[in-house]
Amino acid sequence: MMDVQKIREVAEAALEGTDRFIVDLKCSPANEIEIVIDADSAVDLDACVAFSRAVESAFDREVEDFELTVYSAGV
């Protein structure tokens, strides 16, 4: 299972400088990662995609495979 603390650190770094924040972060034993983000302003699909790519790029699928789902309660 991937290190949830490391995932949180990477996710928070990706959101730094924005008004977005993590609402929930889960990682199953099968490395199914789910991150819910929100913001004081609107969070659109493009923001979710950009955030997902930033988080995904910090991990190597060759070392440990995972599934990443990012969404906002408002989308």
Backbone hydrogen bonds, N-H to C=O, Kabsch-Sander energy under -0.5 kcal/mol:
donor,donor_aa,acceptor,acceptor_aa,energy
4,V,2,M,-0.7
7,I,3,D,-2.1
8,R,4,V,-2.6
9,E,5,Q,-2.4
10,V,6,K,-2.3
11,A,7,I,-2.7
12,E,8,R,-2.9
13,A,9,E,-2.1
14,A,10,V,-2.0
15,L,11,A,-1.2
16,E,12,E,-0.8
16,E,13,A,-0.6
18,T,15,L,-1.9
21,F,38,D,-2.8
23,V,36,V,-3.2
24,D,36,V,-1.5
26,K,34,E,-2.6
28,S,32,E,-1.6
31,N,28,S,-2.1
33,I,31,N,-0.9
33,I,67,E,-3.5
34,E,26,K,-2.6
35,I,69,T,-2.8
36,V,24,D,-2.9
37,I,35,I,-0.5
37,I,71,Y,-2.4
38,D,21,F,-2.2
40,D,19,D,-0.8
44,D,42,A,-0.6
48,C,44,D,-1.7
49,V,45,L,-2.4
50,A,46,D,-2.5
51,F,47,A,-2.3
52,S,48,C,-2.5
53,R,49,V,-2.4
54,A,50,A,-2.0
55,V,51,F,-2.3
56,E,52,S,-2.9
57,S,53,R,-2.2
58,A,55,V,-1.4
59,F,56,E,-1.6
61,R,59,F,-0.7
63,V,60,D,-1.0
64,E,60,D,-2.1
67,E,31,N,-2.6
69,T,33,I,-2.4
71,Y,35,I,-2.0
73,A,37,I,-0.6
75,V,72,S,-1.5
